[in-house]
Amino acid sequence: MPDALAIRHVQFEDLGAFAAPIAAAGYAIRIHEAGLEPLPQRDAEEADLLVVLGGPIGAAESDLYPFLADTVAVLRNRLAAGRPTLGLCLGAQLMALALGARVAPAPAKEIGWSPVTLTEAGRAGPLRHLDGVPVLHWHGDRFDLPPGAEGLAATPLCPHQAFALGRHALAFQFHPEADGGAFERWLIGHAVEIAGVPGLSVPALREEARRYGPAAGEAGRRCLAAWLADLGRRP
């Protein structure tokens, strides 16, 4: 059975809606808790699918969180080898770093539920399932489009919200895995950040998750299932 290794940075930013299509595609899911134990480099590089999840730290903060450098090294080798790799938020930023792109603070934090604008390539591929669907955004940094990558989505604040590298790599700045089902954990985990951003409130975010989460989760599942199916058709 093929294996999917997910690198998790905080408990509440998990596979979410993506767990079901990964399991349905036949992968046995394993979790690596970042920072709690060394990342087994060979194991991570050779996993049939690697998923790097989000987290409330900066992709370039390897001076504070040395394990990030190990993740970037693994990603650099996997991406060069054409091995299936998926990144979500922090994971997408780490993929961008591994590909030589810049990751830097955005003009403002982007937090809440809103749609992304798909590029022509985005509408032609798996992200078509997300077209017009409000999805969760929760980031203060953004990345430049890596060399050789294809931009798939944008928002006014972040011109590069998703990218693909060939068929084997897919990166999301936003959170298509979030379906609102466990959103209370996000509100608890990010309580200090929410309080520090003018205009944000726990009740408003909770209501957005109730309103948009189920449709976003279903769209996310369809998107990932389509990408995994494309992996199966790789030459």
C-alpha positions as CSV (number, residue, x, y, z in Angstrom):
1,M,0.0,0.0,0.0
2,P,1.4,3.4,-0.9
3,D,2.1,5.7,2.1
4,A,1.3,9.4,2.6
5,L,3.5,11.2,5.2
6,A,2.0,14.4,6.6
7,I,4.3,16.8,8.5
8,R,2.1,18.5,11.1
9,H,3.2,21.7,13.0
10,V,0.2,22.2,15.3
11,Q,-2.6,19.8,16.1
12,F,-5.5,21.9,14.8
13,E,-4.0,22.4,11.3
14,D,-4.4,18.9,10.2
15,L,-5.4,17.1,7.0
16,G,-9.0,18.1,7.6
17,A,-11.1,17.5,4.5
18,F,-8.1,16.1,2.6
19,A,-7.8,13.0,4.8
20,A,-10.7,11.3,3.1
21,P,-9.6,11.6,-0.6
22,I,-6.0,10.6,0.4
23,A,-7.3,7.5,2.1
24,A,-9.8,6.8,-0.7
25,A,-6.9,6.9,-3.2
26,G,-5.3,4.0,-1.3
27,Y,-2.7,5.8,0.8
28,A,-1.9,4.8,4.4
29,I,-1.6,8.1,6.2
30,R,1.3,8.7,8.7
31,I,1.8,11.8,10.8
32,H,5.2,13.4,11.7
33,E,5.0,15.9,14.5
34,A,7.4,18.7,13.5
35,G,9.8,19.8,16.1
36,L,9.1,16.9,18.5
37,E,11.4,14.4,16.8
38,P,13.9,14.6,14.0
39,L,12.5,14.4,10.5
40,P,13.7,11.1,9.0
41,Q,15.1,12.5,5.8
42,R,15.2,9.3,3.7
43,D,11.8,8.3,4.8
44,A,10.4,11.7,4.0
45,E,12.1,11.8,0.6
46,E,10.9,8.4,-0.4
47,A,7.3,8.5,0.8
48,D,4.8,8.0,-2.0
49,L,3.1,11.3,-1.1
50,L,4.4,14.0,1.2
51,V,2.0,16.6,2.7
52,V,3.5,19.6,4.5
53,L,0.7,21.2,6.6
54,G,0.3,24.8,7.9
55,G,1.4,26.4,11.2
56,P,1.7,29.8,12.9
57,I,5.4,30.3,12.2
58,G,7.4,31.8,9.4
59,A,8.8,29.7,6.6
60,A,12.1,31.6,6.8
61,E,12.5,31.4,10.6
62,S,14.9,28.4,10.6
63,D,17.1,30.3,13.0
64,L,14.3,30.1,15.6
65,Y,12.9,26.7,14.4
66,P,15.9,24.7,13.0
67,F,13.7,21.8,11.9
68,L,12.4,24.0,9.1
69,A,15.7,23.7,7.4
70,D,15.4,19.9,7.3
71,T,11.9,20.2,5.8
72,V,13.2,22.5,3.1
73,A,16.0,20.1,2.3
74,V,13.6,17.2,1.9
75,L,11.3,19.3,-0.2
76,R,14.2,20.4,-2.5
77,N,15.2,16.8,-3.1
78,R,11.6,15.6,-3.6
79,L,10.7,18.4,-6.0
80,A,13.8,17.9,-8.0
81,A,13.1,14.2,-8.2
82,G,9.5,14.7,-9.3
83,R,7.9,13.0,-6.3
84,P,4.3,13.8,-5.4
85,T,4.3,16.7,-2.9
86,L,1.5,18.8,-1.4
87,G,1.9,22.0,0.6
88,L,-0.7,24.0,2.6
89,C,0.0,27.5,3.8
90,L,3.3,27.2,5.7
91,G,3.9,24.0,3.6
92,A,3.4,26.0,0.4
93,Q,5.8,28.7,1.6
94,L,8.4,26.1,2.4
95,M,7.9,24.5,-1.1
96,A,8.4,28.0,-2.6
97,L,11.7,28.4,-0.6
98,A,12.9,25.0,-1.7
99,L,12.3,26.1,-5.3
100,G,14.3,29.3,-4.8
101,A,11.4,31.8,-4.5
102,R,11.1,34.6,-2.0
103,V,8.8,34.4,1.0
104,A,8.1,37.7,2.8
105,P,5.5,39.4,4.9
106,A,2.3,40.5,3.0
107,P,1.1,44.0,3.2
108,A,-1.5,42.8,5.7
109,K,-2.7,39.6,7.3
110,E,-5.3,37.7,5.3
111,I,-7.7,36.0,7.7
112,G,-11.2,34.8,7.0
113,W,-13.3,33.1,4.4
114,S,-13.4,34.4,0.8
115,P,-13.0,33.0,-2.8
116,V,-9.8,33.1,-4.8
117,T,-9.6,34.1,-8.4
118,L,-8.4,31.2,-10.6
119,T,-6.0,31.7,-13.5
120,E,-6.7,30.0,-16.8
121,A,-4.4,27.1,-15.7
122,G,-6.3,27.0,-12.4
123,R,-9.7,26.7,-14.1
124,A,-8.3,24.0,-16.4
125,G,-7.1,21.7,-13.6
126,P,-8.2,20.4,-10.2
127,L,-8.7,23.8,-8.7
128,R,-11.7,24.2,-10.9
129,H,-13.7,22.7,-8.1
130,L,-12.9,25.7,-5.9
131,D,-14.1,28.3,-8.4
132,G,-16.3,30.8,-6.6
133,V,-16.2,29.0,-3.3
134,P,-15.2,31.0,-0.2
135,V,-12.2,29.2,1.4
136,L,-10.3,29.8,4.6
137,H,-7.3,32.2,4.5
138,W,-5.0,32.5,7.5
139,H,-1.6,33.9,6.8
140,G,0.6,37.0,7.2
141,D,3.3,36.0,4.7
142,R,3.2,35.4,0.9
143,F,5.5,33.8,-1.7
144,D,6.7,34.8,-5.1
145,L,5.9,32.3,-7.9
146,P,8.8,29.8,-8.0
147,P,10.8,29.4,-11.3
148,G,9.2,26.9,-13.5
149,A,6.0,26.8,-11.5
150,E,2.5,27.6,-12.9
151,G,0.3,30.1,-11.0
152,L,-3.2,28.8,-10.3
153,A,-5.0,31.3,-8.1
154,A,-4.7,34.8,-6.6
155,T,-6.4,37.3,-4.3
156,P,-5.9,41.1,-4.3
157,L,-3.6,40.8,-1.3
158,C,-1.6,37.8,-2.5
159,P,-1.1,37.5,-6.3
160,H,0.2,33.9,-5.9
161,Q,-2.3,31.9,-3.9
162,A,-1.5,28.5,-5.4
163,F,1.0,27.0,-7.8
164,A,1.7,23.7,-9.5
165,L,5.1,22.2,-10.6
166,G,4.3,19.8,-13.3
167,R,1.8,17.2,-12.2
168,H,3.7,16.1,-9.1
169,A,3.6,19.2,-6.9
170,L,0.7,21.4,-5.7
171,A,0.9,24.2,-3.2
172,F,-1.9,26.3,-1.6
173,Q,-1.3,29.5,0.3
174,F,-4.9,29.2,1.6
175,H,-6.6,26.3,3.3
176,P,-8.8,24.2,1.0
177,E,-8.6,21.4,3.6
178,A,-10.6,23.5,6.1
179,D,-14.3,22.5,6.3
180,G,-15.3,24.3,9.4
181,G,-15.9,21.1,11.3
182,A,-13.2,21.7,13.9
183,F,-12.9,25.4,13.5
184,E,-13.3,26.1,17.2
185,R,-9.8,24.7,17.6
186,W,-8.5,27.4,15.2
187,L,-10.2,30.1,17.2
188,I,-8.7,28.9,20.4
189,G,-5.2,28.3,18.9
190,H,-5.1,31.7,17.2
191,A,-6.9,33.7,20.0
192,V,-3.9,36.1,20.5
193,E,-3.5,36.7,16.8
194,I,-7.3,37.4,16.3
195,A,-7.3,39.9,19.2
196,G,-4.4,41.8,17.6
197,V,-5.9,42.3,14.1
198,P,-8.3,45.2,13.8
199,G,-11.7,44.2,12.5
200,L,-11.4,40.5,13.3
201,S,-13.7,38.9,15.9
202,V,-14.2,35.3,17.1
203,P,-18.0,35.4,16.6
204,A,-17.7,36.7,13.0
205,L,-15.1,34.1,12.1
206,R,-17.2,31.4,13.7
207,E,-20.2,32.4,11.7
208,E,-18.2,32.5,8.5
209,A,-17.0,28.9,9.2
210,R,-20.6,27.8,9.8
211,R,-21.8,29.4,6.6
212,Y,-19.0,28.5,4.2
213,G,-17.1,25.6,5.8
214,P,-19.2,22.7,4.5
215,A,-19.2,23.8,0.9
216,A,-15.5,24.7,1.1
217,G,-14.7,21.2,2.5
218,E,-16.6,19.5,-0.2
219,A,-14.9,21.6,-2.9
220,G,-11.5,20.9,-1.3
221,R,-12.2,17.1,-1.3
222,R,-13.1,17.2,-5.0
223,C,-10.1,19.3,-5.8
224,L,-7.7,17.0,-4.1
225,A,-9.3,13.8,-5.5
226,A,-8.9,15.2,-9.0
227,W,-5.2,16.0,-8.3
228,L,-4.6,12.5,-6.9
229,A,-6.3,11.0,-10.0
230,D,-4.0,13.0,-12.2
231,L,-1.0,11.6,-10.3
232,G,-2.3,8.1,-11.2
233,R,-2.1,9.1,-14.9
234,R,1.4,10.3,-14.8
235,P,3.6,8.9,-17.6
